[in-house]
Amino acid sequence: MKTNEQILAAGMWLMVAGAVLSALASACQSQSASVTEQMPRAVSAVATDSATAAQTVVAFLTWYKTHIQAANQIPLVNQQAGKPYSVNLKNGERYLAYLKSSQLLTDTYLNGWRTFFKERQEGFRLTPQTEGPPTGFDYDLVMLNQDVDMQLDSLNTLKIKQVTVLKARTTVTCVLFDTYEFRLVRGPNGWLINAILNQSQE
């Protein structure tokens, strides 16, 4: 027969065990609720990022449609009768500064074209050209084709095909006659375009 002390000890053990099990159950429920709350927030954040990234692409294309004529009035190539072509690097800087005024492009994107201008200048030096469309400048540098006016006139037909968000980087695939891949990075005030690829011309 159990003594009173043994019965009391057993009762205390059951109380402690019950308290531990209750705490564990409460913790599991709390963790489950926390995860349940976090999942919609994460999904919502991704959806918001996707939407704002796509909006950035549309905003830039809208800006470019309005400003393309002014941009194209900056001559990037010196073309004088009887003289070899050369890149006007000073005007190249003016052109890039004008694109930068959209506030939707990264310095990485602009530096890519700055490098291109220098490479083309070296190309003209090594292989002089005196007639015909200047090599490398016979298409629109932003949209990377020769049908840019028709494209921008049809901007309302733009179709966003896919938006892929990966932390601070996003890829927006869209169709405006040609298929484009816009690569964006997160800036201090929102998404910025870091690269524009015309997949139809590759």
C-alpha positions in Angstrom: 0.0 0.0 0.0 1.3 3.5 -0.9 1.9 5.9 1.8 0.5 9.4 1.8 3.9 10.8 0.9 4.1 8.5 -2.1 0.6 9.5 -3.2 1.5 13.2 -2.8 4.7 12.8 -4.8 2.9 11.0 -7.6 0.3 13.7 -7.7 3.0 16.4 -7.9 4.7 14.6 -10.8 1.4 14.4 -12.7 0.9 18.1 -12.2 4.4 19.0 -13.5 4.0 16.7 -16.4 0.7 18.2 -17.3 2.1 21.7 -17.1 5.0 20.8 -19.4 2.6 19.1 -21.9 0.3 22.1 -21.8 3.3 24.5 -22.4 4.5 22.4 -25.3 1.0 22.4 -26.9 0.7 26.1 -26.5 4.1 26.7 -28.0 3.2 24.5 -31.0 -0.1 26.3 -31.5 1.6 29.7 -31.2 4.3 28.7 -33.8 1.7 27.3 -36.2 -0.3 30.5 -35.9 2.9 32.5 -36.5 3.7 30.6 -39.6 0.2 30.9 -40.8 0.3 34.6 -40.4 3.7 34.9 -42.1 2.8 33.0 -45.2 0.1 35.4 -46.4 2.4 38.3 -45.7 5.2 36.7 -47.7 2.9 35.9 -50.6 1.5 39.4 -50.4 5.1 40.9 -50.5 6.0 38.9 -53.6 2.8 39.9 -55.3 3.5 43.5 -54.5 7.1 43.3 -55.7 5.9 41.7 -58.9 3.3 44.4 -59.5 5.7 47.3 -58.8 8.4 45.8 -60.9 6.0 45.5 -63.9 4.8 49.0 -63.2 8.5 50.2 -63.4 8.9 48.7 -66.8 5.6 50.3 -68.1 6.6 53.6 -66.5 10.0 53.6 -68.3 8.5 52.6 -71.7 5.9 55.4 -71.2 8.7 57.9 -70.4 10.8 56.7 -73.4 7.8 57.1 -75.7 7.5 60.7 -74.6 11.2 61.5 -74.8 12.5 59.4 -77.7 12.6 62.2 -80.2 14.6 64.4 -77.9 17.0 61.5 -77.2 17.5 60.9 -80.9 18.3 64.5 -81.6 21.6 63.9 -79.8 24.0 62.8 -82.5 26.2 60.0 -81.3 28.3 59.6 -84.4 30.3 62.2 -86.2 29.5 61.9 -89.9 31.2 64.3 -92.3 31.4 63.8 -96.0 34.7 62.2 -97.0 35.8 61.7 -93.4 35.8 58.4 -91.3 33.0 58.1 -88.8 33.8 58.6 -85.1 31.8 58.3 -81.9 31.0 61.6 -80.3 31.8 60.6 -76.8 30.8 64.0 -75.4 27.3 63.6 -76.9 27.3 60.0 -75.7 27.5 61.4 -72.1 24.7 63.8 -72.9 22.6 60.9 -74.2 23.2 58.8 -71.1 22.5 61.7 -68.8 19.2 62.2 -70.6 18.2 58.6 -70.2 19.3 58.8 -66.5 16.8 61.6 -66.0 14.0 59.0 -66.2 15.2 58.0 -62.8 14.4 54.4 -63.7 17.8 53.1 -64.8 20.8 51.9 -62.9 24.3 53.2 -63.4 25.2 49.7 -64.4 22.8 49.9 -67.4 24.2 53.3 -68.4 27.8 52.2 -67.9 27.2 49.3 -70.3 26.4 51.8 -73.1 29.3 54.0 -72.1 31.6 51.0 -72.6 29.8 50.3 -75.9 30.5 53.8 -77.2 34.2 53.5 -76.4 34.4 50.1 -78.1 32.7 51.4 -81.2 35.1 54.3 -81.3 38.0 51.9 -81.3 36.1 49.8 -84.0 35.9 52.9 -86.3 39.6 53.6 -85.7 40.6 50.1 -86.7 38.1 49.7 -89.5 37.3 53.2 -90.9 33.8 53.7 -92.3 32.9 56.7 -94.5 29.4 55.7 -95.8 26.3 53.9 -94.9 24.6 53.5 -91.5 27.3 53.6 -88.8 28.0 50.1 -87.6 26.4 49.5 -84.2 24.1 52.6 -84.5 21.6 51.4 -87.1 19.0 50.5 -84.5 17.4 52.0 -81.4 19.8 51.6 -78.4 17.0 51.2 -75.9 14.6 48.9 -77.6 17.3 47.2 -79.6 15.5 47.1 -83.0 14.6 49.3 -85.9 10.8 49.3 -85.3 10.8 51.4 -82.1 8.4 54.0 -83.3 5.8 51.4 -84.2 6.4 49.6 -80.9 5.9 52.7 -78.8 2.9 53.7 -80.7 1.4 50.4 -79.8 2.4 50.6 -76.1 -1.1 49.9 -75.0 -0.8 46.4 -76.4 2.1 45.5 -74.1 1.7 42.1 -72.5 3.5 41.2 -69.3 4.2 37.5 -69.7 6.1 36.7 -66.5 7.5 38.3 -63.4 10.1 36.5 -61.4 11.1 37.9 -58.0 14.3 36.7 -56.3 14.9 38.9 -53.2 16.5 42.1 -54.5 16.3 41.2 -58.2 13.4 40.8 -60.5 13.0 39.7 -64.1 10.0 41.0 -66.1 9.3 39.2 -69.4 7.0 41.1 -71.8 6.0 41.2 -75.4 5.8 44.4 -77.4 6.1 43.0 -81.0 9.4 41.5 -79.8 9.9 39.6 -76.6 11.9 41.5 -74.0 13.5 40.6 -70.7 13.9 43.5 -68.3 16.2 42.8 -65.4 15.6 45.0 -62.4 17.3 45.5 -59.0 15.9 47.0 -55.9 17.0 50.6 -55.3 16.6 52.8 -52.3 13.3 54.1 -53.7 12.0 51.1 -55.6 12.9 49.0 -58.6 15.4 50.2 -61.2 16.1 48.7 -64.7 19.5 47.1 -64.8 19.4 45.5 -68.2 17.1 45.3 -71.3 17.4 42.3 -73.5 15.6 41.9 -76.8 15.2 38.1 -76.9 13.7 38.2 -80.4 16.9 39.7 -81.8 19.4 37.4 -80.1 
